[in-house]
Each structure stands twice: as structure tokens, then as C-alpha cells.
Amino acid sequence: KILLLAAFPDFEHKFLRNWLSENGYAIASRTLISKNKYDKTFINTAPVNLDKVTISLLNQFDVIISDATELDALSKTEQSAIYTQVQENGMGLVVEADSIVSPGAFYAAPFKLYPYHGKQPSPAFLYVKDADKSTAPLPGEINSYIRYRPGEQALVFDSSSNILVSSSMEGYGKILFSAIN
């Protein structure tokens, strides 16, 4: 079961939600559409109260997928609930980096994010760890990359071997961090 949190509506979240639902995943999605107003969607699952992120809410999910802006906008209590679930109960957290990434936040702390110096390879071909070939060219820009640190598992690279997606254990759980917008 997946909880999707988004700071704004966009095509990528809608595509991901649709793809996950077509592949049989249970999804609860909360997207901010204006101040204190959310679009809530439930697919392959019964509706639940998504107004506040609490431990009792998170007990119903295995993974959270969120952009950094939405994680940063959560209250300290809500962030603490997510951290507890990841750290103590093995929940997975997938973080999509965007313009707001608080380096001290628990979800970003294991990763060192660096801006590209000079020109990034364009179009960006991505290489997935242990895959035989690259992806199709990725439209759009990639503004930063992740510098490897011991304990991380690099998962996706660009043609210059810069890490774009990496994961790290956090207690009993795992945090996956993506520099791909």
C-alpha cells in the first residue's frame, strides 16, 4: 500500500498514480491544490482520513512517495511520525528532490546533493544499476546529482556516472532519494 504526498498537482504524480493503480497497487494520494485544500484520491483501497499524517495513518501503508516540498511543509509532528515509521517499523520512503530540499531534514541527511557544474549531458540518458542498456533520452533538465557516501546504494546514473537515484538504510526502513525532477 502506497501513500502519495504532493505539494502541487503535476503530470508526473498523476502518471505514477495511474501506473501504480493499473499494476494493482493500493494507493491513497493527497495533493495540495491551494492553502489547506487537498485533492484526495483512493485507488484499490478504502478511503482514510489524510488530513494529518499520524502514526495510525502510516500503519496502513508500506511506502510513502513524496516530493521534498511537501515533506518540508509537514508539521514537525507529522515529520516525526514518518521518521518513526521508517526508523522503527521498516516503512519505505521515496523522496523526489525539487527546489526545496532541507539538507538537515531526516530524509535528505544521508545524501549529499550537488549542483551540476558546467553543462549536463543533454539529452540525459539514464543507466539503471544492473540493467543492460540505458533508458530513452529523458526530456527536461537534471539540476543536481548525488555524491556517493558509504552505506548508500546507487541505483540510477547519467552517462557521466553521476548518481541520480540512491538509497540508504534508515533503521529498519529504507529511504530512496531521487535527484530526477
ABEGO torsion letter per residue (X at the ends): XBBBBBABBBAAAAAAAAAAAAAGBBBBBBBBABBGBBBBBBBGBBBBBAABBBAAAAAABABBBBBAAAAAABBAAAAAAAAAAAAAAGBBBBBBBBABBBAABAAAAABBBBBBBEBBBOBBBBBBBGBABBBBBBBEBBABBBBBBBGBBBABBBAAGBBABBBBBBEABBBBBBABX
